[in-house]
Amino acid sequence: MKFHIIKNTILLTLLTILFCGCTETFPLVTNTYEEIIVIEATLTNELKNQEIKITKTSKFEDEKVAVESGAKVIVKDDQNNEYLFEENSGVYKSQVAFQAAPDRKYTLEVTTKNGKIYQSSPQTLTTVNPIQSVVPALATNKDNETGVQINVNTYDPAKSSKYYRYEYEETFKVVAPRWSTLKIITTSPQTVALIENDPNTRICYSNAKSTNIILVNTNDQAEDRVNLPIRFIEENNYIIGHRYSILVKQYIEGLEAYTFHKTMRDIASSESILSPKQPGLISGNIRCINDSSTKVIGFFDVASYSEQRIFFNYTDFFPNKPIPYFNTCDDIMYRFCFGGEDCEGETMIYNINRNLNTYITNSGIIYTMVDSVCGDCTSFSSNIKPSFWTE
């Protein structure tokens, strides 16, 4: 999650440009900037090495988020147990695996290398209520597109869950549609050779994570029941072209955590930075206890967690449809010669050396190639099969 501080000077400058009708490109940069620490921490009832992210607010022009390194991070409970965290690839992970237990109060404490001490209010584990099912079904969306609608279902007969947050991770099989048993390589600046192709360049597996903050509350319903359309995938989307899997993650939150995440979602979904509804500092449950003037953005959440994974094949829903792909994979013809009229040898060599094209066939000096994404899935994906993958 990337936070920006928006100042009135930026807004006034942009408004002036709009009203004057200026057509010159204006580089959006931060006029004034206040660095604020950002803490993202969700402790769950999973037995695992828990993770906490500590970063800093960034400027508009920044491409990367700065990590707060060298911090001392501890989670304490009300029975004098302490869990130490250590920095690992930009994330703080607990040194030992542990899980949040019911009826205990947990507090997060972060001491940065500049001596600032940040502490959360005590939090307790929310109601444990697992996902009931994740169901894919053939459906039509609001734009009248046919595809697969994936719904997550949960029910709490005790009506004690109420506030839900969801994430998902999707993994999909990619098969290069124009893979060839032969591969072309250059042997000199003006010669090529054909060798046996690596079969591991034909099948790959790609991954993607949800980026939106997905929230549901059931306060206005007669039952504490969730039937949420969490993901719709059009039938011509290549990610379901062979085999697809989605892992749905459910966090049951308290009202305070739900309100914080809802505020974050509303800000993230704002259509324009020129909106009159400009956010101030987002209030969480973490404070700097040795300097009240120091600002902090973040929330320490102790949430019950459950997950469920499903698989399905394209033919389960579209048995008579051609397999979709994101590229047309048309033939690309080269006349492999140099110096003469219509010779394309230099271009062909260039594209081979940069893995832009893969080989299909040739007849004399006429070579047929395709874009590499059509003949070598490792040009954009990984050929390592995930440990959880089943066929």
Phi, psi and omega in degrees: 000131186244124184253143178235146174258120184256126183253152182298331181296324178295315183297318180296319179297316180294319179297321178299318179297317182296314184289333179276352178069025181292134181256359179288140179297131181247117179286121181280108179231161182279125179282313174229151188216135177239117180282125181230139179286144182236124182240122177243110187218118173233111175269133183235175177273013171284140173277102185197174170281107183292154184234144177223132178256132178231114182229192179230153174300152184236162176278162178304321187276353179289136179267335182238157176267130181280130179272139174277103183266160174075019180274154172260120186239126181223139167249128180242150171243176185278010174245024175066023172272139178235138179238115183272145179243147177232151184286134181212106178054045176083001179233144176266123182241144180294142182293332177233155175285136175206170181222150176289134182251150179297152173065022173241150179255130183244142179229137176261136176228126181236124175246116182278167184292345176268009173092359178284137181247120180249134183223140178269165168284155181296139181231146179242157181293137179279177181304134177273116184211097187292158171301136176278313183199155170236120192234123172267145179209149175294132185206169175238131183272185184294339178267014178064030176263137178273141180187198180251122176261126180252122180246145173249136184237135179214148179214131176239101181297338180277353179057039184245358181274294169069313188244118187236141172234139184234148169224164173212155173235130179244142179229136183218147181277134179241126176243120180298117188288340181238036179295142181238151177287346179247148177236142179259136177228159175266137178250347174198174180302344182224016178226152180228165176215156177254132177231169179293133181280152177283119180296343179283002176263005183266320184242129180225175179222126181247158183227151174209150179242152175296146180245342180276157173271111186257113185234147175218137167229149187249020183299327184266014180250154179292329179238154175275075186229135179245130169225086192256124171286098189270337183203130173241131181235120181296150184296337180266011177276123187296342184294339175254013186295337179233274178229139188227145176224143174228134174253113180264130182247132181240129175243127174263122188248166168274171182300318183297315179293319179299317180297319178298312182292327177294320177297316178298318180296316182296322178292316182295330183269004178300133186286336185206143175288351177269007178298140178293344180271074179276132182284148169269204176289131183282124184276126176240208181243023180241135182228154171273113190273347178249008175200096186294343180276349180280128182270154178210143175243130176154173181211135173260113187246133173246104191234142172286145190230142168212161181214159175208137180245140174229160175233151165204160179255156177301321182290345176296330183244334183227069188294337185246016182257147175293148181293125180283154175212158186274356180231146181288338176057042178286155176296140174241117186261136177233139170264106190274085175209172187227134172088338182267175179294135179068012177286138183230023183299318182296318179295318180296315177300316180301314183288329176291313183296333181258013178054040178269335179230152171236159188278142172244302180197174173208154175227101186066233181269003178265115181252137176254124181233171172221165174303143184301329179295343179269337184242352181213099184292340179287354176291344179215359184219182181249139178267012178273119181286129178298148183297333183272354189289134174229152178254000000 
